Every structure is written in structure tokens, then in C-alpha cells.
Amino acid sequence: MELGNIKRIGIVGAGAMGAQLAQLFAQVGGYQVTISDINMELVNNGIKGIDGRLQKYFVDKGKMTADQKSSIMGAIKGTTIIAELAKNSDFIIEAAIENMDIKKKIFQELDANAPADTILASNTSALPITLMTMATKRPDKVIGTHFMNPVAVMKLVEVITPPMVSDDTTKVTVELMKKVGKEPVMCKDISLGFLANRAYGAMLNEAVQMVWERVASPQDIDKAMKLGYNFPMGPCELFDFTGGWGISASSEADRIKEVGDARGRCHPLVKLMTRAGYCGGLGKKGIYAFWDDVLSKW
Ligand SMILES: NC(=O)c1ccc[n+]([C@@H]2O[C@H](COP(=O)([O-])OP(=O)(O)OC[C@H]3O[C@@H](n4cnc5c(N)ncnc54)[C@H](O)[C@@H]3O)[C@@H](O)[C@H]2O)c1
């Protein structure tokens, strides 16, 4: 596969990341994009979000005309049928919920329906790509592309290479990432959390442990990290923004399978707050709210 042969992008999952990825490939890459989710309401919510962001950050600021926005929106099609998405895509990124069983099923279905040379990528935050590879009959064409949130702003994409991926697949994936304005960093598929999340996770866990011990509020821990280490956002604030608490809770079993109990285990505070509905994500309650509503008084 050559970069020039990639004309159509498929995105599985129209949640926070899937919708932003669809926007990136249509807006920056100029690609035709098909996006899927488990029902049409979720697909339409994702597409509506793209429309809103293009309006707010581009049209309203005079950076894009209404016609340009319409043409980007016209390049994005929604479906609930993964087979249909697969048939019409040259490069597919899976951005469904962080759960290995669901991801494996998606990869099986993509593999069964996509053209033989279509590349299948996953946006997983931490799960082994090799297990997704093994759910397909195209092990040389499965790779990881881990984008960061918010996609439009963050330059990093980690390109994760399982042992069976071909040099051709890796090369064209790196070229594609550059074409949509990202800076790829390579990572072998033997690291839970790849590069950035593995290092960040160790620090985040200490921040959460301090909140659990009532050493300080998450707001003050973040203030210390911002003023003391020049972080643009504190770790607690960042996970409130990205919905990382919910992702961490939903992938705990897969992480434990991968690295055993100690490093895979969700912190008890993250378990408690996500069970109580404080999962984070845009406009949703996370650790700041859990501290104010519950923990500071409990
Ligand atoms: N949120 C982040 O900051 C972030 C950053 C980098 C990577 N990721 C990763 O990206 C992926 C998606 O995360 P998100 O934050 O967008 O989650 P999300 O919960 O916002 O969206 C996931 C979407 O996947 C859909 N889905 C579930 N099963 C599906 C299926 N069988 N077919 C199609 N869609 C299905 C859900 O209905 C949901 O809309 C995860 O693997 C996550 O670890 C997330």
C-alpha cells in the first residue's frame, strides 16, 4: 500500500476520540471518512459534535467559510454497519470502548469485510495491539495509532508496532500520520501504556493516592504540578477533561491480564468514583467534583 492509494478512512466508534479522528482526517487530510457506532443516535451525536467544533473554532473565528465547512461535513458518512464501513475503507482506525473482547470482535469483522490491502489500526490507550492482530488473518497489516486528546491540538501520535507488522504498513502509517499534521513516535508493542501513558500513569497514580490519603485536594495537587513543574494542566484536571478515569476502570481486567495485579490494578479511589458515576469527560463530573461532593467530607 502506498500513501497515494489511501483515499477512504474508516473510524469505528463515534465517541470522544472517534468523532475527533473523523474530523481530523476529513478536515486536515481531505479524506472521505466513514464513521460507525452501535446505534445511529451515537453516530449522529459524534457527527453533530464535529459540526459544532468546526463552527465554533473555525467558521465563527473567520478561519473557514461556511462552504468549506459544508464540504468537510459532506465528506463524513455515518453508519451502524461495520461491514459496510470496512468495505469502503483503505485505512481503518478502531476507536471503540477500551475493552479487549469488544476490540477483538471488531477486528474480526473488519478483517472479514475490508479489501485485502486495507490497514487496520487501533487507537487503544494501552491494550496490546498483538492481540488484535491475532484476531485477523492479515497480521502484517495491523498496527497501533494512539492519538492524544484533544486530537486537533495535540501533536503526538504513538505508532505501535506488533512483531508481525510489515515495514510497508509501518511506513505508510507514519506517512499518513504526518499528512494529517501529527508527529509520530515509534513504540514496540511490549509496553502497557506505550510511552506517554506509561510514564504519565505512574505519576498520576501517586497524585490519586495523595487525594485518597487526604494529603491535599486534587485542585491543590494540580496547582503544585502546574506552578512547580510548568505543567499546562494538572494530572487530575487532565483526566477529568479526557474521561481517563472511566477508561482506566473499563480496561482494568485487560491490564491485569497483561501485567499482573500490581501495575494493572485500578486505584481504589478511581474504582469508587467511577462506580459512583464520576468518570470524567467533557462537561462530566470527575475527581474535582468527587472531592468537593464526597471525599472532602467523608
Ligand atoms: N478519551 C481519551 O482521552 C483517549 C485518548 C487516547 C485514546 N483513547 C482510546 O480511544 C478509544 C475510544 O475512547 P473514547 O474516549 O472515544 O471512548 P468513548 O466512550 O467516548 O467512545 C467509545 C465509543 O465506542 C462505541 N462502541 C462500543 N462498542 C462498539 C462497537 N462494537 N462498534 C462501534 N462502536 C462501538 C461506544 O458506543 C462509544 O460511542 C479507547 O480505546 C480509548 O482508550 C482515548
The ligand as an SDF file (V2000), in Angstrom:
LIG
                    3D

 44 48  0  0  0  0  0  0  0  0999 V2000
  -10.5790    9.8290   25.7010 N   0  0  0  0  0  0  0  0  0  0  0  0
   -9.2590    9.9520   25.5510 C   0  0  0  0  0  0  0  0  0  0  0  0
   -8.6470   10.8970   26.0290 O   0  0  0  0  0  0  0  0  0  0  0  0
   -8.4800    8.9360   24.7630 C   0  0  0  0  0  0  0  0  0  0  0  0
   -7.2030    9.2910   24.2990 C   0  0  0  0  0  0  0  0  0  0  0  0
   -6.4830    8.3780   23.5210 C   0  0  0  0  0  0  0  0  0  0  0  0
   -7.0190    7.1240   23.2550 C   0  0  0  0  0  0  0  0  0  0  0  0
   -8.2560    6.8020   23.7350 N   0  0  0  0  0  0  0  0  0  0  0  0
   -8.7890    5.4820   23.3740 C   0  0  0  0  0  0  0  0  0  0  0  0
   -9.7020    5.6580   22.2960 O   0  0  0  0  0  0  0  0  0  0  0  0
  -10.7410    4.6720   22.3750 C   0  0  0  0  0  0  0  0  0  0  0  0
  -12.0790    5.3820   22.4690 C   0  0  0  0  0  0  0  0  0  0  0  0
  -12.0860    6.2000   23.6150 O   0  0  0  0  0  0  0  0  0  0  0  0
  -13.1750    7.3570   23.7960 P   0  0  0  0  0  0  0  0  0  0  0  0
  -12.6770    8.2270   24.8760 O   0  0  0  0  0  0  0  0  0  0  0  0
  -13.5360    7.9260   22.4860 O   0  0  0  0  0  0  0  0  0  0  0  0
  -14.3880    6.4970   24.3430 O   0  0  0  0  0  0  0  0  0  0  0  0
  -15.9570    6.8390   24.2690 P   0  0  0  0  0  0  0  0  0  0  0  0
  -16.5810    6.0100   25.3270 O   0  0  0  0  0  0  0  0  0  0  0  0
  -16.1770    8.3000   24.2330 O   0  0  0  0  0  0  0  0  0  0  0  0
  -16.3630    6.2610   22.8430 O   0  0  0  0  0  0  0  0  0  0  0  0
  -16.3240    4.9080   22.5480 C   0  0  0  0  0  0  0  0  0  0  0  0
  -17.4400    4.6370   21.5580 C   0  0  0  0  0  0  0  0  0  0  0  0
  -17.2860    3.3090   21.0780 O   0  0  0  0  0  0  0  0  0  0  0  0
  -18.5970    2.8290   20.8490 C   0  0  0  0  0  0  0  0  0  0  0  0
  -18.6050    1.3890   20.6850 N   0  0  0  0  0  0  0  0  0  0  0  0
  -18.6640    0.4300   21.6130 C   0  0  0  0  0  0  0  0  0  0  0  0
  -18.7110   -0.7800   21.0190 N   0  0  0  0  0  0  0  0  0  0  0  0
  -18.6650   -0.5700   19.6900 C   0  0  0  0  0  0  0  0  0  0  0  0
  -18.7050   -1.4130   18.5660 C   0  0  0  0  0  0  0  0  0  0  0  0
  -18.7830   -2.7310   18.6990 N   0  0  0  0  0  0  0  0  0  0  0  0
  -18.6630   -0.8280   17.3520 N   0  0  0  0  0  0  0  0  0  0  0  0
  -18.5770    0.5140   17.2120 C   0  0  0  0  0  0  0  0  0  0  0  0
  -18.5420    1.3500   18.2580 N   0  0  0  0  0  0  0  0  0  0  0  0
  -18.6010    0.8150   19.4820 C   0  0  0  0  0  0  0  0  0  0  0  0
  -19.3820    3.3300   22.0490 C   0  0  0  0  0  0  0  0  0  0  0  0
  -20.7810    3.2670   21.8020 O   0  0  0  0  0  0  0  0  0  0  0  0
  -18.8440    4.7310   22.1790 C   0  0  0  0  0  0  0  0  0  0  0  0
  -19.6130    5.6720   21.4600 O   0  0  0  0  0  0  0  0  0  0  0  0
  -10.4090    3.8110   23.5820 C   0  0  0  0  0  0  0  0  0  0  0  0
   -9.6620    2.7000   23.1900 O   0  0  0  0  0  0  0  0  0  0  0  0
   -9.5600    4.7430   24.4530 C   0  0  0  0  0  0  0  0  0  0  0  0
   -8.7070    4.0300   25.3170 O   0  0  0  0  0  0  0  0  0  0  0  0
   -8.9960    7.6860   24.4590 C   0  0  0  0  0  0  0  0  0  0  0  0
  1  2  1  0
  2  3  2  0
  2  4  1  0
  4  5  1  0
  4 44  2  0
  5  6  2  0
  6  7  1  0
  7  8  2  0
  8  9  1  0
  8 44  1  0
  9 10  1  0
  9 42  1  0
 10 11  1  0
 11 12  1  0
 11 40  1  0
 12 13  1  0
 13 14  1  0
 14 15  2  0
 14 16  1  0
 14 17  1  0
 17 18  1  0
 18 19  2  0
 18 20  1  0
 18 21  1  0
 21 22  1  0
 22 23  1  0
 23 24  1  0
 23 38  1  0
 24 25  1  0
 25 26  1  0
 25 36  1  0
 26 27  1  0
 26 35  1  0
 27 28  2  0
 28 29  1  0
 29 30  1  0
 29 35  2  0
 30 31  1  0
 30 32  2  0
 32 33  1  0
 33 34  2  0
 34 35  1  0
 36 37  1  0
 36 38  1  0
 38 39  1  0
 40 41  1  0
 40 42  1  0
 42 43  1  0
M  CHG  2   8   1  16  -1
M  END
$$$$
